[in-house]
Amino acid sequence: MSKVKNQTKWIQYLLIPATLAVFSQGSFAHTRLEYPNVIEKGSVHNRLNVGHGCAISATAKGGSTFAQSAIFPNAISYTPIIGVDSSATGSTWNNATYTTAAASTFYSPLAGIGTLLRADGAWPITLQKTDALGNNDGFSAGGKAYDQTVSAGVQTSVKTAAITIPATSCARSVTFMLAVADICDITVPSAVATDKEVLYWSPIPNFTGVPGQPFGSSKGNPTNVNIAGGIPVGPNYSNYDGYTDAAHTIAGDGWASPATLKVYRNITGTPATVANGVYTAALAANPLPAGCTGHGGLGDDIYVFPSAAQINAEMPMYSDVKQSGTLYWK
């Protein structure tokens, strides 16, 4: 089947090319969750916001975003990369150390972290992404181009899961790194796409102990501020890291700048509340167990990256939720 025919279902929804704008509830410089920080055991009606479109020049962004593909880490069908930061000062994933401990050591559920909600949203086509077992891993959305030269955001609703941190764990927080592609030209495949056609917000696990790291690009970029020390010369992490050039030698704007969902341990507990007629039940405290030494006894920060295998399998856009059927973009 030709590339043009493969795109027909999506292109036919392009009713008003590059003229519509949808404003988000906040201001987002990049593609980010509207509520990136949540407390454990609480499910949240969240939104993934496209803060700006693809590159329209070497220095300007705002190209019309036509579609989006987003993935949350899955630890049932795949093996995520997990890092533990126990440093005495600060907390960043750059300072983490790779661990082979099971994901269940740090959180549950192990999949279904983000589930598509069709209650609202900008795009006429939305489709849940699942693994082979039916676990919700993310979504595809699109079908209409939105002009973002006026700094208008575009958003898709998702329910972020009620994450629980085990009582026996020394984790004080768990941060999930999303893999996202904001697609401005769906007719350009990822193999040759640049930031002008597809803008990736890619999780890159460049920290101590990760097999295969440091990941980077063939030319590197020591002045890039997305990651401490800049972008090194090195292999790609997945097939969807993002680049500024069609030869994929220079890392793109969103390289190592993923959207994140940070879940905080409810160490002290939360009382029941009533606000605007809505009752919220109390949540019991989940204190750290004795003997935790991370961050001077305050607990460890955990960072969970989707595996390259998951990104490569689930980033493409298909007509079926289990990554099969008609291929629209890869």
C-alpha positions as CSV (number, residue, x, y, z in Angstrom):
1,M,0.0,0.0,0.0
2,S,1.4,3.4,-0.9
3,K,2.4,6.0,1.7
4,V,-0.3,8.4,0.5
5,K,-3.0,5.8,0.7
6,N,-1.9,4.8,4.2
7,Q,-2.4,8.4,5.4
8,T,-5.8,8.9,3.8
9,K,-7.8,8.3,7.0
10,W,-5.7,10.9,8.9
11,I,-5.4,13.5,6.1
12,Q,-9.1,13.6,5.4
13,Y,-9.6,15.2,8.8
14,L,-7.4,18.1,7.9
15,L,-10.4,20.3,7.6
16,I,-8.9,23.7,8.2
17,P,-5.2,23.5,7.6
18,A,-3.0,25.5,10.0
19,T,-5.7,27.9,11.1
20,L,-7.1,26.5,14.4
21,A,-5.7,27.2,17.8
22,V,-6.6,25.5,21.1
23,F,-5.4,27.1,24.3
24,S,-4.3,24.9,27.2
25,Q,-5.1,25.8,30.8
26,G,-1.6,26.8,31.5
27,S,1.6,27.9,29.8
28,F,3.9,25.1,28.5
29,A,7.2,25.8,26.9
30,H,7.5,22.2,25.7
31,T,5.3,19.1,25.5
32,R,4.5,18.3,29.1
33,L,1.8,16.9,31.4
34,E,-0.5,19.6,32.9
35,Y,-0.1,18.0,36.3
36,P,3.4,16.5,36.3
37,N,3.6,16.2,40.1
38,V,1.1,14.0,41.9
39,I,0.7,12.2,45.2
40,E,0.7,8.4,45.4
41,K,-2.6,6.5,45.4
42,G,-4.4,9.2,43.6
43,S,-5.6,8.9,40.0
44,V,-5.6,12.2,38.1
45,H,-7.5,13.5,35.1
46,N,-4.4,14.8,33.4
47,R,-3.6,16.4,30.0
48,L,-0.6,16.1,27.7
49,N,0.0,19.6,26.3
50,V,1.9,20.4,23.1
51,G,3.4,23.7,24.1
52,H,4.8,24.6,20.7
53,G,4.9,23.1,17.2
54,C,7.8,21.8,15.1
55,A,10.8,24.0,14.1
56,I,10.0,26.4,11.3
57,S,13.6,27.7,11.1
58,A,16.9,27.3,12.9
59,T,15.7,29.5,15.7
60,A,11.9,29.5,15.6
61,K,9.2,27.0,16.5
62,G,5.5,27.0,15.9
63,G,4.9,24.6,13.0
64,S,1.4,23.2,12.8
65,T,1.1,20.0,14.9
66,F,-1.0,17.4,13.1
67,A,-0.8,14.4,15.4
68,Q,0.9,13.0,18.5
69,S,2.1,9.6,19.7
70,A,2.8,9.1,23.4
71,I,4.1,6.2,25.5
72,F,4.3,5.6,29.3
73,P,6.8,3.0,30.7
74,N,5.5,-0.6,30.8
75,A,7.2,-3.0,33.2
76,I,5.1,-6.1,32.4
77,S,5.7,-6.7,28.7
78,Y,9.0,-4.8,28.6
79,T,12.0,-4.2,31.0
80,P,12.3,-0.4,31.7
81,I,15.5,1.3,32.5
82,I,15.4,2.3,36.2
83,G,17.7,4.6,38.0
84,V,18.1,5.4,41.7
85,D,19.3,8.7,43.0
86,S,20.4,8.7,46.6
87,S,22.8,11.6,46.4
88,A,23.1,13.9,49.4
89,T,22.4,17.1,47.4
90,G,19.8,17.8,44.7
91,S,17.9,15.2,42.7
92,T,18.1,14.7,39.0
93,W,18.0,11.6,36.8
94,N,21.5,12.5,35.5
95,N,22.8,11.6,39.0
96,A,21.0,8.3,39.2
97,T,22.6,4.9,39.2
98,Y,21.2,2.0,37.2
99,T,19.6,-0.8,39.1
100,T,18.5,-4.3,38.0
101,A,16.0,-4.5,40.8
102,A,12.5,-5.3,39.7
103,A,10.1,-2.4,39.0
104,S,7.8,-3.9,41.7
105,T,10.4,-3.0,44.2
106,F,9.5,0.7,43.7
107,Y,5.9,1.0,42.5
108,S,2.7,-0.6,41.3
109,P,0.8,-1.0,39.0
110,L,3.6,-2.0,36.6
111,A,1.6,-0.9,33.5
112,G,-1.4,1.2,32.7
113,I,0.4,4.4,33.9
114,G,-1.4,6.5,31.3
115,T,-4.8,5.8,29.8
116,L,-6.5,7.9,27.1
117,L,-9.6,9.8,28.0
118,R,-12.0,10.8,25.2
119,A,-13.9,13.3,27.3
120,D,-12.3,16.3,25.5
121,G,-9.3,17.1,23.4
122,A,-8.3,18.8,20.2
123,W,-8.0,16.0,17.7
124,P,-10.8,14.2,15.9
125,I,-9.0,10.8,16.0
126,T,-7.8,9.3,19.2
127,L,-6.6,5.7,19.8
128,Q,-5.4,4.0,23.0
129,K,-2.1,2.1,22.7
130,T,-1.8,-1.2,24.5
131,D,0.7,-4.0,24.8
132,A,-0.1,-7.5,23.6
133,L,-1.8,-8.3,27.0
134,G,-4.1,-5.2,26.8
135,N,-2.2,-3.0,29.3
136,N,-2.7,0.7,28.4
137,D,0.6,2.2,27.5
138,G,-0.3,5.5,25.9
139,F,-2.1,6.9,22.9
140,S,-2.1,8.2,19.3
141,A,-4.1,11.3,18.5
142,G,-4.4,13.6,15.5
143,G,-6.1,14.3,12.2
144,K,-6.1,18.1,12.2
145,A,-3.3,20.7,12.0
146,Y,-3.2,23.4,14.7
147,D,-1.4,26.6,14.1
148,Q,1.0,27.2,17.0
149,T,2.8,30.3,15.8
150,V,0.7,32.2,18.4
151,S,2.0,30.1,21.2
152,A,-1.3,28.2,21.5
153,G,-1.1,24.8,23.2
154,V,-2.9,21.6,22.0
155,Q,-3.9,19.0,24.6
156,T,-5.1,15.4,24.9
157,S,-6.7,14.1,28.1
158,V,-5.3,11.1,29.9
159,K,-5.9,9.5,33.2
160,T,-2.7,8.9,35.1
161,A,-2.9,5.9,37.4
162,A,-3.1,5.8,41.2
163,I,0.5,4.7,41.8
164,T,1.4,3.0,45.1
165,I,5.0,3.0,46.5
166,P,5.5,-0.3,48.5
167,A,5.8,0.2,52.3
168,T,9.1,-1.7,52.3
169,S,10.6,0.5,49.6
170,C,13.0,3.4,50.4
171,A,11.6,5.4,47.5
172,R,10.4,8.9,48.3
173,S,9.4,9.6,44.7
174,V,9.0,7.7,41.4
175,T,9.3,9.7,38.2
176,F,8.0,8.1,34.9
177,M,9.6,9.4,31.7
178,L,7.3,9.6,28.7
179,A,8.4,9.1,25.1
180,V,6.4,11.5,22.8
181,A,6.4,12.4,19.1
182,D,4.7,15.6,18.0
183,I,4.1,15.1,14.3
184,C,3.7,18.1,12.0
185,D,4.1,16.2,8.7
186,I,2.7,12.6,9.0
187,T,3.9,11.8,5.4
188,V,7.5,11.9,6.5
189,P,8.7,8.7,8.1
190,S,10.8,8.8,11.3
191,A,13.8,7.4,9.5
192,V,14.4,10.7,7.7
193,A,12.3,13.1,9.8
194,T,13.9,16.3,11.2
195,D,12.6,18.7,13.9
196,K,10.6,20.4,11.1
197,E,8.5,17.4,10.5
198,V,8.5,15.5,13.9
199,L,9.5,16.9,17.2
200,Y,10.4,14.2,19.7
201,W,10.5,14.6,23.5
202,S,12.8,11.6,24.0
203,P,13.8,9.9,27.3
204,I,17.6,9.2,27.1
205,P,18.9,7.2,30.2
206,N,22.4,8.5,30.2
207,F,23.4,7.7,33.8
208,T,25.9,5.4,35.6
209,G,25.6,1.7,34.8
210,V,23.0,1.7,32.0
211,P,24.1,-0.8,29.4
212,G,25.1,0.9,26.1
213,Q,25.3,4.4,27.4
214,P,26.4,7.1,26.8
215,F,23.8,7.5,24.1
216,G,24.1,10.4,21.7
217,S,24.5,11.3,18.1
218,S,27.3,11.0,15.6
219,K,28.3,14.7,15.9
220,G,27.3,15.3,19.5
221,N,26.7,18.7,21.0
222,P,28.7,19.7,24.1
223,T,26.8,23.0,24.6
224,N,23.3,21.4,24.7
225,V,21.7,22.1,28.0
226,N,19.1,19.3,28.0
227,I,21.6,17.1,29.8
228,A,24.5,17.8,32.0
229,G,27.7,17.9,30.0
230,G,25.9,18.2,26.7
231,I,25.0,15.6,24.1
232,P,27.9,13.1,23.7
233,V,29.0,11.4,20.5
234,G,27.4,7.9,20.8
235,P,24.7,5.5,19.5
236,N,21.0,6.3,19.5
237,Y,18.9,5.0,22.4
238,S,15.8,4.2,20.3
239,N,14.7,4.7,16.7
240,Y,12.8,7.8,17.9
241,D,15.4,10.0,19.6
242,G,14.9,13.1,17.3
243,Y,17.2,15.0,15.1
244,T,17.6,18.4,13.4
245,D,18.9,16.9,10.1
246,A,17.6,14.2,7.8
247,A,20.9,12.2,8.1
248,H,20.3,12.0,11.9
249,T,23.7,13.3,12.9
250,I,22.6,16.1,15.2
251,A,20.3,15.6,18.1
252,G,17.1,17.5,18.1
253,D,15.4,20.1,20.3
254,G,13.6,17.5,22.5
255,W,16.5,15.1,22.9
256,A,16.7,14.1,26.6
257,S,13.9,16.5,27.4
258,P,10.9,14.2,28.0
259,A,7.6,14.9,29.6
260,T,7.5,13.4,33.1
261,L,5.1,12.2,35.8
262,K,6.5,12.4,39.3
263,V,4.7,10.5,42.0
264,Y,5.5,11.6,45.6
265,R,5.3,9.2,48.5
266,N,2.6,10.2,50.9
267,I,4.8,10.1,54.0
268,T,2.5,12.0,56.4
269,G,-0.9,11.0,55.1
270,T,-3.6,13.2,53.6
271,P,-6.9,14.2,55.5
272,A,-10.3,13.9,53.8
273,T,-11.4,17.1,52.2
274,V,-14.6,18.6,50.6
275,A,-14.0,21.3,48.0
276,N,-16.7,22.6,45.6
277,G,-19.0,19.8,46.6
278,V,-16.5,17.1,45.8
279,Y,-15.4,14.7,48.6
280,T,-11.9,13.3,48.6
281,A,-11.2,10.4,51.0
282,A,-8.4,10.5,53.4
283,L,-5.2,8.7,52.5
284,A,-3.2,6.8,55.1
285,A,0.4,7.7,55.7
286,N,3.1,5.6,54.0
287,P,6.2,6.5,56.0
288,L,9.7,5.4,55.0
289,P,10.9,2.1,56.6
290,A,13.7,2.2,59.1
291,G,17.2,2.2,57.7
292,C,16.7,4.3,54.5
293,T,19.9,6.3,53.9
294,G,19.2,8.0,50.6
295,H,19.4,11.8,50.6
296,G,20.5,11.8,54.2
297,G,17.7,9.5,55.4
298,L,14.9,11.3,53.4
299,G,14.6,8.5,50.8
300,D,15.6,7.7,47.2
301,D,14.3,9.2,44.0
302,I,13.5,6.6,41.3
303,Y,13.5,7.3,37.6
304,V,11.7,5.0,35.2
305,F,12.5,5.1,31.5
306,P,10.6,3.1,28.8
307,S,12.9,0.5,27.3
308,A,14.1,1.1,23.7
309,A,12.2,-2.0,22.7
310,Q,9.0,-0.6,24.0
311,I,9.5,2.8,22.2
312,N,10.4,1.1,19.0
313,A,7.4,-1.2,19.1
314,E,4.8,1.3,20.3
315,M,5.8,4.8,18.9
316,P,4.4,4.0,15.4
317,M,0.8,4.8,14.7
318,Y,-1.5,2.0,13.7
319,S,-5.2,1.6,13.2
320,D,-5.4,-1.1,16.0
321,V,-4.7,-0.5,19.7
322,K,-2.2,-3.4,19.8
323,Q,0.1,-1.9,17.2
324,S,-1.3,-3.8,14.2
325,G,-3.6,-3.2,11.3
326,T,-3.1,-0.2,8.9
327,L,0.2,1.6,9.5
328,Y,-0.3,5.4,9.4
329,W,3.2,6.5,10.5
330,K,6.4,4.9,11.6
